[in-house]
């Protein structure tokens, strides 16, 4: 009914010991995003990125769906290596984000 949500799911799950750093990293990313948001599941450590459009009573067409998907994939691709580094190394979220966004 005029809505489209698209999720990219990070292939690895965060271990409980990584939750604080993962959350800090995702919140820092989210605060600067013009579209979409990262989500984090505290139950299992799953990391996702969501983009969404609601055209109300209008018509959802191919170009809008394409924008939702392309924007989503672009953002996940941009931050993918940073999420991976958060899970594998002890680098600060702030340093990783600064490196990605420079």
C-alpha positions in Angstrom: 0.0 0.0 0.0 2.5 2.6 -1.1 5.3 1.5 1.2 8.7 -0.2 0.6 11.3 -1.2 3.2 14.6 -2.7 2.2 17.1 -4.3 4.6 20.8 -5.2 4.2 21.9 -7.7 6.8 25.5 -7.8 7.9 26.7 -11.4 7.5 28.3 -11.7 11.0 26.7 -11.4 14.4 28.3 -9.3 17.2 29.4 -11.2 20.3 28.1 -9.8 23.6 31.5 -8.5 24.5 31.3 -6.3 21.3 27.9 -4.8 22.0 29.0 -1.5 23.5 31.4 -0.7 20.7 29.0 -1.9 18.0 26.3 0.3 19.4 28.5 3.3 19.7 29.6 2.9 16.1 26.1 2.5 14.8 24.8 5.5 16.7 27.6 7.6 15.4 26.8 6.6 11.9 23.1 7.0 12.3 23.4 10.6 13.6 24.8 11.7 10.3 22.7 9.7 7.8 20.3 11.6 5.6 18.4 8.4 4.8 17.9 5.1 6.5 19.2 3.8 9.8 21.3 1.0 11.2 19.5 -1.4 13.6 21.0 -3.7 16.2 19.3 -6.7 17.8 20.4 -7.0 21.4 19.1 -10.6 21.6 21.4 -12.1 18.9 23.8 -9.4 17.8 22.4 -9.0 14.3 23.2 -5.8 12.5 21.0 -4.5 9.7 20.5 -1.3 7.7 17.0 -0.2 6.7 15.8 2.2 4.1 12.1 3.0 3.7 9.7 5.0 1.6 6.0 5.7 2.2 4.2 7.5 -0.6 1.0 7.7 1.3 -1.9 7.4 -1.1 0.5 7.9 -4.1 1.9 5.2 -6.3 5.0 3.3 -5.5 6.9 3.1 -8.8 10.1 1.4 -10.0 12.3 4.6 -9.6 11.3 5.0 -6.0 12.0 1.3 -5.2 15.3 1.6 -7.1 16.3 4.6 -4.9 15.5 2.8 -1.7 17.6 -0.2 -2.7 20.5 1.6 -4.2 20.7 4.0 -1.3 20.6 1.1 1.1 23.3 -0.9 -0.6 25.5 2.2 -0.9 25.4 3.0 2.8 26.0 -0.6 3.9 28.9 -0.9 1.4 30.4 2.4 2.8 30.4 1.2 6.4 30.8 -2.6 5.9 34.6 -2.6 6.5 34.1 -0.5 9.6 31.6 -2.9 11.1 33.9 -5.7 10.3 36.8 -3.9 12.0 34.7 -3.2 15.1 34.0 -7.0 15.4 37.5 -8.1 14.8 39.8 -5.5 16.3 40.0 -3.2 19.3 40.0 0.1 17.3 37.8 2.8 18.7 34.5 3.4 16.8 35.4 7.1 16.6 38.7 6.4 14.8 37.1 3.9 12.4 34.3 6.3 11.5 36.7 9.2 11.0 38.8 7.1 8.6 35.7 6.0 6.6 34.2 9.5 6.3 37.4 11.3 5.4 
